[in-house]
Amino acid sequence: MTEETKKQRFRRLAKSRGDRLLKEINLLGNLANKKNYEFDAADVEALFSAIEDELRETKSKFDPEIKSARRVEFDG
């Protein structure tokens, strides 16, 4: 039995985790059904803004050219 290489392990886990994430995103889309749910543009923006921020942060771990958007900010 051959040992799994780092690349093989990455691809196996990336496929599994990516497929699971895509399934969850698809389920999230079910919330767009206005017959079952009530929401406004601000709700949608808050939801997708958080998702996009987290996606950007995660992608930055793979590409050093992408800068992190996480910052500490103080009002005033």
C-alpha positions in Angstrom: 0.0 0.0 0.0 1.5 3.4 -1.0 1.5 6.3 1.3 -0.7 9.3 0.4 1.4 12.3 -0.8 0.8 15.8 0.6 -0.7 16.8 -2.8 -3.1 13.8 -2.8 -4.1 14.5 0.8 -4.7 18.2 -0.1 -6.9 17.2 -3.1 -8.9 14.6 -1.2 -9.6 17.0 1.6 -10.2 20.0 -0.6 -12.7 18.0 -2.7 -14.6 16.8 0.4 -14.6 20.2 2.2 -15.4 22.1 -1.1 -18.3 19.8 -1.9 -19.7 20.2 1.6 -19.3 24.0 1.4 -21.1 24.1 -2.0 -23.9 22.0 -0.6 -24.3 24.5 2.3 -24.3 27.4 -0.1 -27.0 25.8 -2.2 -29.1 25.3 1.0 -28.5 29.0 1.9 -30.1 29.8 -1.5 -33.3 28.2 -0.3 -33.7 31.2 2.0 -34.5 33.4 -1.0 -38.0 31.8 -1.2 -40.2 34.8 -0.2 -43.2 32.5 0.3 -41.4 31.0 3.4 -39.1 33.8 4.6 -39.1 37.6 5.0 -36.0 39.6 4.5 -34.8 42.9 3.2 -31.8 44.1 1.3 -29.9 44.9 4.5 -30.4 41.3 5.7 -29.0 40.0 2.4 -26.1 42.4 2.4 -25.2 41.5 6.0 -25.3 37.8 5.2 -23.2 37.9 2.0 -20.8 40.5 3.3 -19.8 38.2 6.1 -19.5 35.2 3.7 -17.4 37.2 1.2 -15.1 38.5 4.0 -14.5 35.1 5.3 -13.9 33.7 1.8 -11.4 36.5 1.1 -9.6 35.8 4.4 -9.4 32.1 3.6 -8.2 32.7 0.0 -5.5 35.0 1.3 -4.0 32.0 3.2 -3.3 30.4 -0.2 -2.0 33.6 -2.0 0.4 36.0 -0.3 -0.5 38.7 -2.9 -4.0 38.9 -1.4 -4.0 41.2 1.7 -6.0 40.5 4.8 -8.9 42.8 5.3 -9.1 42.1 9.0 -8.3 45.3 11.0 -8.9 46.6 14.4 -10.8 49.9 14.1 -11.9 52.3 16.8 -14.7 54.9 16.4 -13.7 58.6 17.0 
